Amino acid sequence: MAERAYWLAWSQAKGLGPILLKRLHSHFGTLAAAWHAEGADLLDVEGIGLGLGSSLIEYRQTVAPLDLLSRYEQQHPNFWTPADAEYPALLYEITDPPPLLYYRGHSELTSALQMMPSVGVVGTRGPSDYGQRWTRRLAQQLAAHNIIVVSGLAKGVDRFAHQQTLDSGGLTIAVLGTGVDQTYPQAHQALQDNIARQGLLLSEYPNGTPPDRAHFPRRNRIIAGLSRAVVVTEAPARSGALITAHLANDYGRDVFAVPGSLDNPNSAGCLALINQGAQMVLNDMTLVTALGQLPQLSAAPPIATEPRADRTPPSHLPPPPLPPAMAQVLAAIPDEPASLDWLVQELAQPTGDLLATLVQLELLGLVNQLPGMRYQRC
């Protein structure tokens, strides 16, 4: 709990943004060590000068990190810091990871990011029929191949990407520019609720935070940070989606763009990305093929983590209560490995629906997928 408390305490210090906070951690090894460091040692951190250093020393004298954490968790029970094992390791790799990450939905999806590839799907808020069609086609293929779709729940491309992923039985993460308990735009209330039930909502802003113009460009870095690759399906020359693409490139992620007509202003941003070196989407399998060639991620946590005092070790957790549909699939899996075809016939379910349920059971640690699309209870 201690290191989690120091991440929270430092995150509340005025003038200490995500970049400096990560530098502070890298310099001292832990934020607890940074908290107790001599004032002169703080000045050794790049970006901390005399003025900021003095204010940080004064701030430390007014805050008790463990007491702060206790109070804060009462108001905001659902958040992670990089000291928590659930914090996405992929996200911590970027230069400015959010020190606090609030969530709503299936929190185990952040662990799945270490085992399953993820793609950020972004684009214009006003896509043409062509942009809508290709967003849906790509999301459908990603869902069919157990690739997590990440987007920002904005109008247009984001909405089509999330909705098609859910409709295809896939997994999706929405990164919001508001608190996870707020909806913007309001027309996406039903979609946001569905993502909370079937996927995951994330934000660096606490509950109750309303929409703000400055928040949305900031959240783009989280979309890029959570993704192994980012694809822009349709975007004009001055689209916010291009910010996500450029950030992804800076973070070492693969960037893709769907080519469009020279007569369509909505394609200008994608064509510019391709001209700058982005990979061109040539068909609906381009992303799936490319992701299969990326190296596997390590399952290690982002930084040295501490077990939560109120958390039972995973190996001792009782099986979670399951919805009837998931319980039916789990009960149908025999003691010996069963093929996907056998399960489809036994359960009389569409293959896509059954695959989606099996993925959820796998994320819960109840089922193992074996070579040859065979499944076995853990």
C-alpha positions as CSV (number, residue, x, y, z in Angstrom):
1,M,0.0,0.0,0.0
2,A,2.9,2.4,0.7
3,E,4.1,2.9,-2.8
4,R,0.5,3.4,-4.0
5,A,0.1,6.1,-1.4
6,Y,3.2,7.9,-2.6
7,W,2.0,7.8,-6.2
8,L,-1.2,9.4,-5.1
9,A,0.5,12.0,-2.9
10,W,3.0,13.1,-5.6
11,S,0.3,13.2,-8.2
12,Q,-1.5,15.9,-6.2
13,A,1.6,18.1,-6.0
14,K,1.3,21.3,-8.0
15,G,3.7,21.6,-10.9
16,L,4.5,17.9,-11.1
17,G,3.0,16.5,-14.3
18,P,3.2,12.9,-15.6
19,I,6.6,13.4,-17.3
20,L,8.3,14.8,-14.2
21,L,6.6,12.2,-12.0
22,K,8.0,9.3,-14.1
23,R,11.4,11.0,-14.0
24,L,11.2,11.3,-10.2
25,H,10.4,7.6,-9.9
26,S,13.1,6.6,-12.3
27,H,15.7,8.7,-10.5
28,F,14.9,7.4,-7.0
29,G,13.7,3.9,-7.8
30,T,10.5,4.4,-5.7
31,L,8.3,7.4,-5.0
32,A,8.6,6.6,-1.3
33,A,12.3,7.1,-1.5
34,A,11.7,10.4,-3.4
35,W,9.3,11.6,-0.7
36,H,12.0,11.1,2.0
37,A,14.9,12.4,-0.1
38,E,16.9,15.5,0.8
39,G,15.8,18.7,-0.9
40,A,19.1,19.0,-2.7
41,D,18.6,15.5,-4.2
42,L,15.3,16.6,-5.8
43,L,17.2,19.2,-7.8
44,D,19.2,16.3,-9.5
45,V,16.0,15.3,-11.3
46,E,15.8,16.9,-14.8
47,G,13.1,19.5,-14.9
48,I,13.0,20.3,-11.2
49,G,14.6,23.7,-10.5
50,L,14.8,25.8,-7.4
51,G,11.3,27.2,-7.5
52,L,9.6,23.8,-8.1
53,G,11.9,22.1,-5.7
54,S,11.1,24.5,-2.9
55,S,7.3,24.1,-3.4
56,L,7.7,20.3,-3.4
57,I,9.5,20.4,-0.1
58,E,6.8,22.6,1.4
59,Y,4.1,20.3,0.0
60,R,5.7,17.2,1.6
61,Q,5.5,18.8,5.0
62,T,1.7,19.3,4.7
63,V,0.7,15.8,3.5
64,A,0.7,12.3,5.1
65,P,0.6,10.0,2.1
66,L,-1.1,7.0,3.9
67,D,-3.7,9.2,5.4
68,L,-4.3,10.8,2.1
69,L,-4.7,7.4,0.4
70,S,-7.2,6.2,3.0
71,R,-9.4,9.3,2.5
72,Y,-9.1,9.3,-1.2
73,E,-10.1,5.6,-1.6
74,Q,-13.3,6.3,0.2
75,Q,-14.3,8.8,-2.5
76,H,-12.6,7.0,-5.4
77,P,-12.5,3.3,-4.8
78,N,-11.8,2.3,-8.4
79,F,-8.4,3.6,-9.5
80,W,-4.9,2.3,-10.1
81,T,-1.4,3.8,-9.8
82,P,1.7,2.3,-11.5
83,A,2.4,0.6,-8.2
84,D,-0.6,-1.6,-8.7
85,A,-0.3,-4.9,-10.6
86,E,-3.5,-4.0,-12.6
87,Y,-2.0,-0.9,-14.1
88,P,-1.3,-1.6,-17.8
89,A,2.4,-2.3,-18.3
90,L,2.0,-1.2,-21.9
91,L,0.8,2.2,-20.9
92,Y,3.6,2.8,-18.4
93,E,6.1,2.5,-21.3
94,I,5.1,5.9,-22.7
95,T,7.0,9.1,-21.6
96,D,4.0,10.6,-19.7
97,P,1.8,7.8,-18.3
98,P,-1.1,9.0,-16.1
99,P,-0.2,8.6,-12.4
100,L,-3.9,7.8,-11.6
101,L,-6.1,5.7,-13.9
102,Y,-9.8,5.4,-13.0
103,Y,-11.8,2.5,-14.3
104,R,-15.3,1.0,-14.7
105,G,-16.1,-2.4,-16.1
106,H,-14.0,-5.5,-16.5
107,S,-10.7,-4.6,-14.9
108,E,-9.1,-7.9,-16.0
109,L,-8.8,-6.5,-19.5
110,T,-5.7,-4.6,-18.5
111,S,-4.0,-7.9,-17.7
112,A,-5.3,-9.2,-21.0
113,L,-3.3,-6.5,-22.8
114,Q,-0.2,-8.4,-21.9
115,M,-1.4,-11.6,-23.5
116,M,-3.6,-10.3,-26.4
117,P,-2.7,-7.7,-29.0
118,S,-4.6,-4.4,-29.0
119,V,-5.3,-1.9,-31.7
120,G,-6.3,1.8,-31.4
121,V,-9.0,2.6,-34.0
122,V,-9.5,6.3,-34.4
123,G,-10.8,8.8,-37.0
124,T,-13.1,11.7,-37.8
125,R,-16.3,12.5,-36.0
126,G,-18.1,12.8,-39.3
127,P,-17.1,9.8,-41.4
128,S,-18.4,9.1,-44.9
129,D,-20.2,5.9,-45.8
130,Y,-16.7,4.6,-46.9
131,G,-15.2,5.5,-43.5
132,Q,-18.0,3.9,-41.6
133,R,-17.9,0.8,-43.7
134,W,-14.1,0.3,-43.3
135,T,-14.2,1.1,-39.6
136,R,-16.8,-1.7,-39.2
137,R,-14.9,-4.2,-41.4
138,L,-11.7,-3.7,-39.5
139,A,-13.3,-3.9,-36.1
140,Q,-15.2,-7.0,-37.1
141,Q,-11.9,-8.8,-38.1
142,L,-10.1,-7.6,-35.0
143,A,-12.9,-8.9,-32.8
144,A,-12.9,-12.3,-34.7
145,H,-9.2,-12.7,-34.0
146,N,-9.3,-11.9,-30.3
147,I,-7.6,-8.4,-30.7
148,I,-8.7,-5.8,-28.2
149,V,-10.1,-2.6,-29.8
150,V,-9.2,0.7,-28.1
151,S,-10.9,4.0,-28.9
152,G,-12.2,7.2,-27.4
153,L,-16.0,6.9,-27.4
154,A,-16.3,10.0,-29.5
155,K,-18.8,10.6,-32.3
156,G,-18.1,9.0,-35.7
157,V,-15.3,6.5,-36.1
158,D,-14.8,5.8,-32.4
159,R,-18.5,5.0,-32.0
160,F,-18.5,2.6,-35.0
161,A,-15.4,0.9,-33.8
162,H,-16.7,0.2,-30.3
163,Q,-20.2,-0.8,-31.5
164,Q,-19.0,-3.2,-34.1
165,T,-16.6,-4.8,-31.7
166,L,-19.4,-5.4,-29.2
167,D,-21.7,-6.6,-32.0
168,S,-19.0,-9.1,-33.1
169,G,-18.5,-10.4,-29.6
170,G,-15.1,-8.8,-29.2
171,L,-13.3,-6.9,-26.4
172,T,-13.1,-3.1,-26.3
173,I,-11.6,-0.4,-24.1
174,A,-12.9,3.1,-24.2
175,V,-10.7,6.0,-22.9
176,L,-12.7,9.0,-21.8
177,G,-12.0,12.7,-21.6
178,T,-14.4,12.8,-18.6
179,G,-14.8,10.8,-15.4
180,V,-15.9,7.2,-16.1
181,D,-19.3,8.0,-14.5
182,Q,-20.0,10.8,-17.0
183,T,-21.2,10.5,-20.6
184,Y,-20.1,12.6,-23.5
185,P,-21.7,12.9,-25.9
186,Q,-25.0,12.2,-24.1
187,A,-26.2,10.2,-27.1
188,H,-23.6,7.5,-26.3
189,Q,-25.1,6.7,-22.9
190,A,-26.4,3.2,-24.0
191,L,-23.1,2.4,-25.8
192,Q,-21.0,3.5,-22.8
193,D,-23.1,1.3,-20.4
194,N,-22.7,-1.6,-22.8
195,I,-18.9,-1.1,-22.8
196,A,-18.9,-1.0,-19.0
197,R,-20.8,-4.3,-18.9
198,Q,-18.8,-6.1,-21.6
199,G,-15.5,-4.2,-21.8
200,L,-13.7,-1.5,-19.9
201,L,-13.9,2.3,-19.4
202,L,-10.7,4.2,-18.4
203,S,-9.9,7.8,-17.6
204,E,-7.2,9.8,-15.9
205,Y,-9.9,12.1,-14.6
206,P,-11.8,11.2,-11.3
207,N,-15.5,10.6,-11.2
208,G,-17.6,13.7,-11.6
209,T,-15.2,15.3,-14.0
210,P,-17.3,16.9,-16.8
211,P,-16.2,17.3,-20.5
212,D,-13.5,19.9,-21.1
213,R,-11.9,20.8,-24.4
214,A,-8.4,20.3,-23.1
215,H,-9.1,16.8,-21.9
216,F,-9.7,15.1,-25.2
217,P,-6.3,15.7,-26.9
218,R,-4.7,14.6,-23.6
219,R,-6.6,11.3,-23.6
220,N,-5.3,10.5,-27.1
221,R,-1.9,9.6,-25.6
222,I,-3.6,6.9,-23.4
223,I,-5.3,5.4,-26.5
224,A,-1.9,5.3,-28.2
225,G,-0.2,4.0,-25.0
226,L,-2.6,1.1,-24.6
227,S,-2.3,0.0,-28.2
228,R,0.3,-2.2,-30.0
229,A,-0.8,-0.4,-33.2
230,V,-3.0,2.5,-34.2
231,V,-5.1,2.7,-37.3
232,V,-6.7,5.9,-38.7
233,T,-9.7,4.8,-40.8
234,E,-10.7,8.3,-42.1
235,A,-9.5,11.7,-41.0
236,P,-9.3,15.2,-42.5
237,A,-6.1,17.2,-42.5
238,R,-6.7,18.8,-39.0
239,S,-8.2,15.8,-37.2
240,G,-7.5,15.0,-33.6
241,A,-7.1,11.4,-34.7
242,L,-3.8,12.5,-36.3
243,I,-2.5,13.5,-32.8
244,T,-3.1,9.9,-31.7
245,A,-1.3,8.6,-34.7
246,H,1.8,10.9,-34.2
247,L,1.9,10.0,-30.5
248,A,1.7,6.3,-31.3
249,N,4.7,6.8,-33.7
250,D,6.6,8.6,-30.9
251,Y,5.9,5.8,-28.5
252,G,7.2,3.2,-31.0
253,R,3.8,1.8,-32.0
254,D,3.0,0.7,-35.5
255,V,0.7,3.2,-37.4
256,F,-1.7,2.3,-40.1
257,A,-4.0,4.4,-42.3
258,V,-6.9,3.5,-44.6
259,P,-6.3,5.1,-48.0
260,G,-9.2,7.1,-49.5
261,S,-10.2,9.2,-52.5
262,L,-8.3,12.3,-53.3
263,D,-11.7,14.0,-53.9
264,N,-12.7,13.3,-50.3
265,P,-11.4,15.9,-47.7
266,N,-12.0,13.3,-45.0
267,S,-9.2,11.2,-46.5
268,A,-6.5,14.0,-46.5
269,G,-5.2,13.1,-43.1
270,C,-4.9,9.4,-43.9
271,L,-3.1,10.1,-47.2
272,A,-0.7,12.5,-45.4
273,L,0.1,9.8,-42.8
274,I,0.8,7.3,-45.6
275,N,3.0,9.8,-47.3
276,Q,4.9,10.2,-44.0
277,G,5.5,6.5,-43.6
278,A,2.4,5.0,-42.1
279,Q,1.5,1.5,-43.3
280,M,-1.3,1.3,-45.7
281,V,-4.4,-0.8,-45.0
282,L,-4.9,-2.9,-48.2
283,N,-7.6,-5.2,-47.0
284,D,-9.5,-6.1,-43.8
285,M,-6.8,-8.6,-42.8
286,T,-3.9,-6.2,-43.0
287,L,-3.9,-5.4,-39.2
288,V,-4.5,-9.0,-38.2
289,T,-1.5,-10.2,-40.3
290,A,0.8,-7.4,-39.0
291,L,-0.1,-8.0,-35.4
292,G,0.8,-11.6,-35.8
293,Q,4.3,-10.6,-36.6
294,L,4.9,-8.4,-33.6
295,P,6.9,-9.8,-30.7
296,Q,5.1,-11.1,-27.6
297,L,5.0,-8.8,-24.6
298,S,6.5,-9.7,-21.2
299,A,3.9,-10.4,-18.5
300,A,6.0,-8.5,-16.0
301,P,4.2,-5.6,-14.2
302,P,5.1,-2.0,-15.2
303,I,7.2,-1.4,-12.0
304,A,7.9,-3.2,-8.8
305,T,4.4,-3.6,-7.3
306,E,3.1,-4.3,-3.9
307,P,0.1,-6.6,-3.1
308,R,-2.9,-4.6,-1.8
309,A,-3.6,-5.4,1.9
310,D,-7.3,-5.9,1.0
311,R,-6.6,-8.2,-2.0
312,T,-6.6,-12.0,-1.8
313,P,-3.8,-13.5,-3.9
314,P,-5.1,-14.5,-7.3
315,S,-4.3,-18.2,-6.8
316,H,-6.6,-18.2,-3.8
317,L,-9.6,-16.4,-5.3
318,P,-12.8,-18.3,-5.4
319,P,-14.4,-18.8,-8.8
320,P,-16.4,-15.6,-9.6
321,P,-20.2,-15.9,-10.1
322,L,-20.9,-16.2,-13.8
323,P,-23.8,-15.1,-15.9
324,P,-25.9,-18.0,-17.0
325,A,-24.6,-18.0,-20.6
326,M,-21.0,-18.2,-19.4
327,A,-21.8,-20.8,-16.8
328,Q,-23.4,-22.9,-19.5
329,V,-20.3,-22.8,-21.7
330,L,-18.0,-23.6,-18.8
331,A,-20.1,-26.6,-17.7
332,A,-20.0,-27.9,-21.3
333,I,-16.2,-28.2,-21.4
334,P,-15.3,-31.7,-20.4
335,D,-12.3,-32.8,-18.3
336,E,-10.4,-33.6,-21.5
337,P,-9.5,-30.9,-24.1
338,A,-12.5,-30.1,-26.4
339,S,-12.3,-28.7,-29.9
340,L,-14.1,-25.5,-30.8
341,D,-16.1,-27.4,-33.4
342,W,-17.3,-29.9,-30.8
343,L,-18.3,-27.1,-28.5
344,V,-20.2,-25.4,-31.3
345,Q,-22.2,-28.6,-32.0
346,E,-22.7,-29.4,-28.3
347,L,-24.0,-26.0,-27.4
348,A,-25.7,-25.1,-30.7
349,Q,-24.3,-21.6,-30.5
350,P,-22.9,-19.3,-33.3
351,T,-19.1,-19.6,-33.5
352,G,-18.6,-15.9,-32.9
353,D,-20.7,-15.8,-29.7
354,L,-19.0,-18.9,-28.4
355,L,-15.5,-17.6,-29.0
356,A,-16.4,-14.3,-27.2
357,T,-17.6,-16.3,-24.2
358,L,-14.5,-18.5,-24.2
359,V,-12.2,-15.5,-24.3
360,Q,-14.0,-14.0,-21.2
361,L,-13.6,-17.4,-19.4
362,E,-10.0,-17.4,-20.4
363,L,-9.5,-13.9,-19.0
364,L,-11.1,-15.0,-15.7
365,G,-8.6,-17.8,-15.5
366,L,-11.2,-20.5,-15.8
367,V,-10.3,-21.9,-19.2
368,N,-7.1,-22.5,-21.1
369,Q,-6.8,-22.4,-24.9
370,L,-4.6,-25.1,-26.3
371,P,-3.1,-25.5,-29.8
372,G,-5.6,-26.4,-32.5
373,M,-8.4,-24.2,-31.0
374,R,-9.0,-26.7,-28.2
375,Y,-10.1,-25.7,-24.8
376,Q,-9.7,-27.1,-21.3
377,R,-10.8,-26.1,-17.8
378,C,-8.0,-24.6,-15.6
